[in-house]
Amino acid sequence: MDSATILGVLQESMFVIIVFAGFLTYAIIRGRHSLINLIMGLYFALLISLEFPYYDTILGGASAESEAVLRIVVFGVFTVISTVILGRLLHQGDFDRGFTGIHRKTIYAMAATVLVLTYSFHALPVTELIDPGPIQALFASESSFFFWLFVPIIILFFL
């Protein structure tokens, strides 16, 4: 494998790498339970954003790219609100910031990445803004949407 091939694969996988690194960094800084709350907040945000009745009012006559950005921002707001509420309701667990329990944090970061990738192809217009690369073949199928949504729940159940 030459360096051009490696560089090409890295460029195509940049979205996945950035999302995973973001979740892992969040888990290291805030702790494992905060990442669990964020994963649950992502589920609640999906439910709320799919039925949000005011998209037309917010979007107005925005261009396709502006509409995609605004939908992602609204989803982000719902995620933050859901995560904050869950953080107040759910047990925060032991103090595990830093690299303590890094193997579990890595698995939870992978679960959150799977969730975001699934949303990117089925619920959010992320693919209108960026090219997710070869990972699209794995997550874009309509028949696999349910199963990709179920994977993080299984991981939360067993860990």
Rosetta constraint file for C-alpha pairs under 8 A:
AtomPair CA 1 CA 5 HARMONIC 6.43 0.50
AtomPair CA 1 CA 6 HARMONIC 7.06 0.50
AtomPair CA 2 CA 6 HARMONIC 6.57 0.50
AtomPair CA 3 CA 7 HARMONIC 5.99 0.50
AtomPair CA 4 CA 8 HARMONIC 6.07 0.50
AtomPair CA 5 CA 9 HARMONIC 6.27 0.50
AtomPair CA 6 CA 10 HARMONIC 6.22 0.50
AtomPair CA 7 CA 11 HARMONIC 6.17 0.50
AtomPair CA 8 CA 12 HARMONIC 6.26 0.50
AtomPair CA 9 CA 13 HARMONIC 6.10 0.50
AtomPair CA 10 CA 14 HARMONIC 5.86 0.50
AtomPair CA 12 CA 131 HARMONIC 7.64 0.50
AtomPair CA 12 CA 132 HARMONIC 6.58 0.50
AtomPair CA 12 CA 133 HARMONIC 4.53 0.50
AtomPair CA 12 CA 134 HARMONIC 6.80 0.50
AtomPair CA 13 CA 17 HARMONIC 6.26 0.50
AtomPair CA 13 CA 132 HARMONIC 6.86 0.50
AtomPair CA 13 CA 133 HARMONIC 6.01 0.50
AtomPair CA 13 CA 134 HARMONIC 7.41 0.50
AtomPair CA 13 CA 135 HARMONIC 7.49 0.50
AtomPair CA 14 CA 18 HARMONIC 5.98 0.50
AtomPair CA 14 CA 132 HARMONIC 7.84 0.50
AtomPair CA 15 CA 19 HARMONIC 6.18 0.50
AtomPair CA 15 CA 132 HARMONIC 6.00 0.50
AtomPair CA 16 CA 20 HARMONIC 6.07 0.50
AtomPair CA 16 CA 113 HARMONIC 7.22 0.50
AtomPair CA 16 CA 117 HARMONIC 7.73 0.50
AtomPair CA 16 CA 132 HARMONIC 7.59 0.50
AtomPair CA 17 CA 21 HARMONIC 5.96 0.50
AtomPair CA 18 CA 22 HARMONIC 6.00 0.50
AtomPair CA 19 CA 23 HARMONIC 6.35 0.50
AtomPair CA 19 CA 113 HARMONIC 6.07 0.50
AtomPair CA 19 CA 116 HARMONIC 7.93 0.50
AtomPair CA 20 CA 24 HARMONIC 6.12 0.50
AtomPair CA 20 CA 109 HARMONIC 5.95 0.50
AtomPair CA 20 CA 110 HARMONIC 6.33 0.50
AtomPair CA 20 CA 112 HARMONIC 7.75 0.50
AtomPair CA 20 CA 113 HARMONIC 5.49 0.50
AtomPair CA 21 CA 25 HARMONIC 5.94 0.50
AtomPair CA 21 CA 109 HARMONIC 7.96 0.50
AtomPair CA 22 CA 26 HARMONIC 6.13 0.50
AtomPair CA 23 CA 27 HARMONIC 6.20 0.50
AtomPair CA 23 CA 35 HARMONIC 7.39 0.50
AtomPair CA 23 CA 109 HARMONIC 5.11 0.50
AtomPair CA 23 CA 112 HARMONIC 7.04 0.50
AtomPair CA 23 CA 113 HARMONIC 7.39 0.50
AtomPair CA 24 CA 28 HARMONIC 6.19 0.50
AtomPair CA 24 CA 105 HARMONIC 6.55 0.50
AtomPair CA 24 CA 106 HARMONIC 6.19 0.50
AtomPair CA 24 CA 109 HARMONIC 5.24 0.50
AtomPair CA 25 CA 29 HARMONIC 6.11 0.50
AtomPair CA 26 CA 30 HARMONIC 5.74 0.50
AtomPair CA 26 CA 31 HARMONIC 7.37 0.50
AtomPair CA 26 CA 35 HARMONIC 6.96 0.50
AtomPair CA 27 CA 31 HARMONIC 4.66 0.50
AtomPair CA 27 CA 32 HARMONIC 5.22 0.50
AtomPair CA 27 CA 33 HARMONIC 7.97 0.50
AtomPair CA 27 CA 34 HARMONIC 6.81 0.50
AtomPair CA 27 CA 35 HARMONIC 5.51 0.50
AtomPair CA 27 CA 97 HARMONIC 7.28 0.50
AtomPair CA 27 CA 105 HARMONIC 6.08 0.50
AtomPair CA 27 CA 109 HARMONIC 7.52 0.50
AtomPair CA 28 CA 32 HARMONIC 7.42 0.50
AtomPair CA 28 CA 97 HARMONIC 5.38 0.50
AtomPair CA 28 CA 98 HARMONIC 4.63 0.50
AtomPair CA 28 CA 99 HARMONIC 6.12 0.50
AtomPair CA 28 CA 102 HARMONIC 7.77 0.50
AtomPair CA 28 CA 105 HARMONIC 7.47 0.50
AtomPair CA 29 CA 97 HARMONIC 5.72 0.50
AtomPair CA 29 CA 98 HARMONIC 6.05 0.50
AtomPair CA 30 CA 34 HARMONIC 5.95 0.50
AtomPair CA 30 CA 35 HARMONIC 7.62 0.50
AtomPair CA 30 CA 97 HARMONIC 5.85 0.50
AtomPair CA 31 CA 35 HARMONIC 6.75 0.50
AtomPair CA 31 CA 95 HARMONIC 7.11 0.50
AtomPair CA 31 CA 96 HARMONIC 5.24 0.50
AtomPair CA 31 CA 97 HARMONIC 4.41 0.50
AtomPair CA 31 CA 98 HARMONIC 7.23 0.50
AtomPair CA 32 CA 36 HARMONIC 6.41 0.50
AtomPair CA 32 CA 96 HARMONIC 6.61 0.50
AtomPair CA 32 CA 97 HARMONIC 7.35 0.50
AtomPair CA 32 CA 104 HARMONIC 7.66 0.50
AtomPair CA 32 CA 105 HARMONIC 5.77 0.50
AtomPair CA 32 CA 108 HARMONIC 7.82 0.50
AtomPair CA 33 CA 37 HARMONIC 6.19 0.50
AtomPair CA 33 CA 91 HARMONIC 7.90 0.50
AtomPair CA 33 CA 92 HARMONIC 5.54 0.50
AtomPair CA 33 CA 93 HARMONIC 6.38 0.50
AtomPair CA 34 CA 38 HARMONIC 6.19 0.50
AtomPair CA 34 CA 87 HARMONIC 7.10 0.50
AtomPair CA 34 CA 92 HARMONIC 7.06 0.50
AtomPair CA 35 CA 39 HARMONIC 6.19 0.50
AtomPair CA 35 CA 108 HARMONIC 7.16 0.50
AtomPair CA 35 CA 109 HARMONIC 7.58 0.50
AtomPair CA 36 CA 40 HARMONIC 6.33 0.50
AtomPair CA 36 CA 108 HARMONIC 7.26 0.50
AtomPair CA 36 CA 156 HARMONIC 7.62 0.50
AtomPair CA 37 CA 41 HARMONIC 5.98 0.50
AtomPair CA 37 CA 83 HARMONIC 5.66 0.50
AtomPair CA 37 CA 86 HARMONIC 6.00 0.50
AtomPair CA 37 CA 87 HARMONIC 6.10 0.50
AtomPair CA 37 CA 90 HARMONIC 7.70 0.50
AtomPair CA 38 CA 42 HARMONIC 6.14 0.50
AtomPair CA 38 CA 79 HARMONIC 7.52 0.50
AtomPair CA 38 CA 83 HARMONIC 5.21 0.50
AtomPair CA 39 CA 43 HARMONIC 6.65 0.50
AtomPair CA 39 CA 112 HARMONIC 5.81 0.50
AtomPair CA 39 CA 115 HARMONIC 7.93 0.50
AtomPair CA 40 CA 44 HARMONIC 6.44 0.50
AtomPair CA 40 CA 83 HARMONIC 7.21 0.50
AtomPair CA 40 CA 86 HARMONIC 7.80 0.50
AtomPair CA 41 CA 45 HARMONIC 5.96 0.50
AtomPair CA 41 CA 79 HARMONIC 5.30 0.50
AtomPair CA 41 CA 80 HARMONIC 7.27 0.50
AtomPair CA 41 CA 81 HARMONIC 7.87 0.50
AtomPair CA 41 CA 82 HARMONIC 4.73 0.50
AtomPair CA 41 CA 83 HARMONIC 4.51 0.50
AtomPair CA 41 CA 86 HARMONIC 7.06 0.50
AtomPair CA 42 CA 46 HARMONIC 6.18 0.50
AtomPair CA 42 CA 79 HARMONIC 5.44 0.50
AtomPair CA 42 CA 82 HARMONIC 7.65 0.50
AtomPair CA 42 CA 83 HARMONIC 7.74 0.50
AtomPair CA 42 CA 115 HARMONIC 7.85 0.50
AtomPair CA 43 CA 47 HARMONIC 6.52 0.50
AtomPair CA 44 CA 48 HARMONIC 6.25 0.50
AtomPair CA 44 CA 78 HARMONIC 7.91 0.50
AtomPair CA 44 CA 79 HARMONIC 7.27 0.50
AtomPair CA 44 CA 82 HARMONIC 6.42 0.50
AtomPair CA 45 CA 49 HARMONIC 5.82 0.50
AtomPair CA 45 CA 75 HARMONIC 6.26 0.50
AtomPair CA 45 CA 76 HARMONIC 7.87 0.50
AtomPair CA 45 CA 78 HARMONIC 5.00 0.50
AtomPair CA 45 CA 79 HARMONIC 4.92 0.50
AtomPair CA 45 CA 82 HARMONIC 6.60 0.50
AtomPair CA 46 CA 50 HARMONIC 5.99 0.50
AtomPair CA 46 CA 75 HARMONIC 7.37 0.50
AtomPair CA 46 CA 123 HARMONIC 7.61 0.50
AtomPair CA 47 CA 51 HARMONIC 6.83 0.50
AtomPair CA 48 CA 52 HARMONIC 6.00 0.50
AtomPair CA 48 CA 78 HARMONIC 7.29 0.50
AtomPair CA 49 CA 74 HARMONIC 7.54 0.50
AtomPair CA 49 CA 75 HARMONIC 6.00 0.50
AtomPair CA 49 CA 78 HARMONIC 7.23 0.50
AtomPair CA 50 CA 123 HARMONIC 7.43 0.50
AtomPair CA 54 CA 58 HARMONIC 6.28 0.50
AtomPair CA 55 CA 59 HARMONIC 5.85 0.50
AtomPair CA 55 CA 71 HARMONIC 7.61 0.50
AtomPair CA 56 CA 60 HARMONIC 5.83 0.50
AtomPair CA 59 CA 67 HARMONIC 6.07 0.50
AtomPair CA 59 CA 70 HARMONIC 7.12 0.50
AtomPair CA 62 CA 66 HARMONIC 5.68 0.50
AtomPair CA 62 CA 67 HARMONIC 5.63 0.50
AtomPair CA 63 CA 67 HARMONIC 5.94 0.50
AtomPair CA 64 CA 68 HARMONIC 6.20 0.50
AtomPair CA 65 CA 69 HARMONIC 6.36 0.50
AtomPair CA 65 CA 128 HARMONIC 6.99 0.50
AtomPair CA 65 CA 129 HARMONIC 6.75 0.50
AtomPair CA 66 CA 70 HARMONIC 6.13 0.50
AtomPair CA 67 CA 71 HARMONIC 6.12 0.50
AtomPair CA 68 CA 72 HARMONIC 6.25 0.50
AtomPair CA 68 CA 124 HARMONIC 7.63 0.50
AtomPair CA 68 CA 125 HARMONIC 5.26 0.50
AtomPair CA 68 CA 126 HARMONIC 6.90 0.50
AtomPair CA 68 CA 128 HARMONIC 6.97 0.50
AtomPair CA 68 CA 129 HARMONIC 7.33 0.50
AtomPair CA 69 CA 73 HARMONIC 6.16 0.50
AtomPair CA 69 CA 125 HARMONIC 7.98 0.50
AtomPair CA 70 CA 74 HARMONIC 6.12 0.50
AtomPair CA 71 CA 75 HARMONIC 6.16 0.50
AtomPair CA 71 CA 124 HARMONIC 7.06 0.50
AtomPair CA 71 CA 125 HARMONIC 7.43 0.50
AtomPair CA 72 CA 76 HARMONIC 6.07 0.50
AtomPair CA 72 CA 124 HARMONIC 6.47 0.50
AtomPair CA 72 CA 125 HARMONIC 7.29 0.50
AtomPair CA 72 CA 126 HARMONIC 7.51 0.50
AtomPair CA 73 CA 77 HARMONIC 6.21 0.50
AtomPair CA 74 CA 78 HARMONIC 6.33 0.50
AtomPair CA 75 CA 79 HARMONIC 6.13 0.50
AtomPair CA 76 CA 80 HARMONIC 6.17 0.50
AtomPair CA 77 CA 81 HARMONIC 6.19 0.50
AtomPair CA 78 CA 82 HARMONIC 6.00 0.50
AtomPair CA 79 CA 83 HARMONIC 5.96 0.50
AtomPair CA 80 CA 84 HARMONIC 6.09 0.50
AtomPair CA 81 CA 85 HARMONIC 6.22 0.50
AtomPair CA 82 CA 86 HARMONIC 6.08 0.50
AtomPair CA 83 CA 87 HARMONIC 5.93 0.50
AtomPair CA 84 CA 88 HARMONIC 6.47 0.50
AtomPair CA 85 CA 89 HARMONIC 6.42 0.50
AtomPair CA 86 CA 90 HARMONIC 5.68 0.50
AtomPair CA 87 CA 91 HARMONIC 7.60 0.50
AtomPair CA 87 CA 92 HARMONIC 7.14 0.50
AtomPair CA 96 CA 100 HARMONIC 5.67 0.50
AtomPair CA 96 CA 101 HARMONIC 7.15 0.50
AtomPair CA 101 CA 105 HARMONIC 6.41 0.50
AtomPair CA 102 CA 106 HARMONIC 5.97 0.50
AtomPair CA 103 CA 107 HARMONIC 6.40 0.50
AtomPair CA 104 CA 108 HARMONIC 6.14 0.50
AtomPair CA 104 CA 159 HARMONIC 7.53 0.50
AtomPair CA 105 CA 109 HARMONIC 5.98 0.50
AtomPair CA 106 CA 110 HARMONIC 6.20 0.50
AtomPair CA 107 CA 111 HARMONIC 6.29 0.50
AtomPair CA 107 CA 155 HARMONIC 7.94 0.50
AtomPair CA 108 CA 112 HARMONIC 6.21 0.50
AtomPair CA 108 CA 152 HARMONIC 7.91 0.50
AtomPair CA 108 CA 155 HARMONIC 7.46 0.50
AtomPair CA 108 CA 156 HARMONIC 7.72 0.50
AtomPair CA 109 CA 113 HARMONIC 6.08 0.50
AtomPair CA 110 CA 114 HARMONIC 6.17 0.50
AtomPair CA 111 CA 115 HARMONIC 6.32 0.50
AtomPair CA 111 CA 151 HARMONIC 7.13 0.50
AtomPair CA 111 CA 152 HARMONIC 4.82 0.50
AtomPair CA 111 CA 155 HARMONIC 7.04 0.50
AtomPair CA 112 CA 116 HARMONIC 6.25 0.50
AtomPair CA 112 CA 152 HARMONIC 6.93 0.50
AtomPair CA 113 CA 117 HARMONIC 6.07 0.50
AtomPair CA 114 CA 118 HARMONIC 6.05 0.50
AtomPair CA 114 CA 148 HARMONIC 6.92 0.50
AtomPair CA 114 CA 151 HARMONIC 7.93 0.50
AtomPair CA 114 CA 152 HARMONIC 7.39 0.50
AtomPair CA 115 CA 119 HARMONIC 6.21 0.50
AtomPair CA 115 CA 148 HARMONIC 7.06 0.50
AtomPair CA 115 CA 149 HARMONIC 6.27 0.50
AtomPair CA 115 CA 152 HARMONIC 6.96 0.50
AtomPair CA 116 CA 120 HARMONIC 6.01 0.50
AtomPair CA 117 CA 121 HARMONIC 6.59 0.50
AtomPair CA 117 CA 139 HARMONIC 6.94 0.50
AtomPair CA 118 CA 122 HARMONIC 6.27 0.50
AtomPair CA 118 CA 123 HARMONIC 7.85 0.50
AtomPair CA 118 CA 139 HARMONIC 5.91 0.50
AtomPair CA 118 CA 140 HARMONIC 7.54 0.50
AtomPair CA 118 CA 145 HARMONIC 6.73 0.50
AtomPair CA 118 CA 148 HARMONIC 6.40 0.50
AtomPair CA 118 CA 149 HARMONIC 6.99 0.50
AtomPair CA 119 CA 123 HARMONIC 4.83 0.50
AtomPair CA 119 CA 124 HARMONIC 5.67 0.50
AtomPair CA 120 CA 124 HARMONIC 5.01 0.50
AtomPair CA 120 CA 125 HARMONIC 6.34 0.50
AtomPair CA 120 CA 126 HARMONIC 5.11 0.50
AtomPair CA 120 CA 127 HARMONIC 6.49 0.50
AtomPair CA 121 CA 125 HARMONIC 7.28 0.50
AtomPair CA 121 CA 126 HARMONIC 7.21 0.50
AtomPair CA 121 CA 127 HARMONIC 6.67 0.50
AtomPair CA 121 CA 136 HARMONIC 7.74 0.50
AtomPair CA 121 CA 139 HARMONIC 6.76 0.50
AtomPair CA 121 CA 140 HARMONIC 5.40 0.50
AtomPair CA 122 CA 140 HARMONIC 7.17 0.50
AtomPair CA 122 CA 142 HARMONIC 7.73 0.50
AtomPair CA 122 CA 145 HARMONIC 7.37 0.50
AtomPair CA 125 CA 129 HARMONIC 7.40 0.50
AtomPair CA 126 CA 130 HARMONIC 6.42 0.50
AtomPair CA 127 CA 131 HARMONIC 5.93 0.50
AtomPair CA 127 CA 132 HARMONIC 6.74 0.50
AtomPair CA 132 CA 136 HARMONIC 6.23 0.50
AtomPair CA 134 CA 138 HARMONIC 7.92 0.50
AtomPair CA 135 CA 139 HARMONIC 6.65 0.50
AtomPair CA 136 CA 140 HARMONIC 5.39 0.50
AtomPair CA 137 CA 141 HARMONIC 7.20 0.50
AtomPair CA 139 CA 144 HARMONIC 7.08 0.50
AtomPair CA 139 CA 145 HARMONIC 7.29 0.50
AtomPair CA 139 CA 148 HARMONIC 7.56 0.50
AtomPair CA 140 CA 144 HARMONIC 7.81 0.50
AtomPair CA 140 CA 145 HARMONIC 7.74 0.50
AtomPair CA 141 CA 145 HARMONIC 6.76 0.50
AtomPair CA 144 CA 148 HARMONIC 6.18 0.50
AtomPair CA 145 CA 149 HARMONIC 6.25 0.50
AtomPair CA 146 CA 150 HARMONIC 6.18 0.50
AtomPair CA 147 CA 151 HARMONIC 6.31 0.50
AtomPair CA 148 CA 152 HARMONIC 7.66 0.50
AtomPair CA 149 CA 153 HARMONIC 7.52 0.50
AtomPair CA 150 CA 154 HARMONIC 6.40 0.50
AtomPair CA 151 CA 155 HARMONIC 6.33 0.50
AtomPair CA 152 CA 156 HARMONIC 6.09 0.50
AtomPair CA 153 CA 157 HARMONIC 6.09 0.50
AtomPair CA 154 CA 158 HARMONIC 6.26 0.50
AtomPair CA 155 CA 159 HARMONIC 5.94 0.50
